[in-house]
Amino acid sequence: MTAFVPFSTDDEIAVLGRGLIDRTVPKPQWTHAAHFAATLWLLSTRPDLDLFLVLPGLIRAYNESIGGINSDTSGYHETITQASIRAAQDYLANSPTRPLFMTVNALMASPLGKSDWLLAYWSRERLFSVEARRAWLDPDLRVLPF
């Protein structure tokens, strides 16, 4: 796992957001931080989009564009995506007004910045089940705070 390198401009965040839409983000750059950066950018710049409906298709299309497969064992994961949108939306709503790159950096310094943050709410078995990959499954350990 590569260590997170903080963003230094909003343009870096915009490149990831547009790159997700255009399917141009190089695979090695599509990290945990990039997922949150693109989601926060979309939430900030595209309020016309219902990300709960749109983001799944964007991620599936991106995965396929880099040769990935969206299956029962790899690629797109519905529960992780929907929980991450909720987390990003809540984080953005409760963040002070500042440049977006600073918000992304702060999120990555929070517990959400750890790629296993969801395991505080879901058991590993439930989160990584085929059912959770295909459709939203409520957490089984504790309720999401957002």
C-alpha positions, 0 to 999 in steps of 0.5 A, a space after each residue: 500500500 502506497 502512503 498517502 501524499 497530500 494534495 496541494 491544489 484543487 486542480 489535482 482534485 479536479 483532474 481525478 474527478 474529471 478523470 473518473 468521468 472520462 475514464 482517464 485516471 491511470 490505474 495506479 493513481 486510482 487509490 483510496 484517496 483518489 476515490 474520496 477526492 473524486 467523490 468530494 469533487 463531484 459533491 462540490 461541483 456537480 450538485 445536479 448529480 445524485 451520486 447515490 445513483 450516478 457514482 456506481 455507473 461511473 466506477 463500473 465504467 472506469 473499472 472496465 476501461 482499465 481492464 477490470 471486471 465487475 463481478 461477485 469477487 472483484 471490481 465495483 462494490 455497492 455497500 462500500 460505494 454507498 457508505 463512502 458517499 454518505 461519509 464524504 457527504 457528511 464530512 463535506 457538510 461538516 467541514 469548515 470552508 476551505 479549498 477542496 484539496 485541504 478538505 480531502 487532506 483532512 479527510 485522509 488524516 481522519 479515520 476515513 483515510 484508512 482503507 479499512 474504516 468500514 470494518 468498524 461498522 461491518 464484520 469482514 464476512 458481511 462487508 466482503 460478501 457477494 450480497 454486499 458487493 451487489 446491493 446495500 447491506 446495513 452494518 452489522 457491528 454498529 450504526 453508521 454515524 452519518 
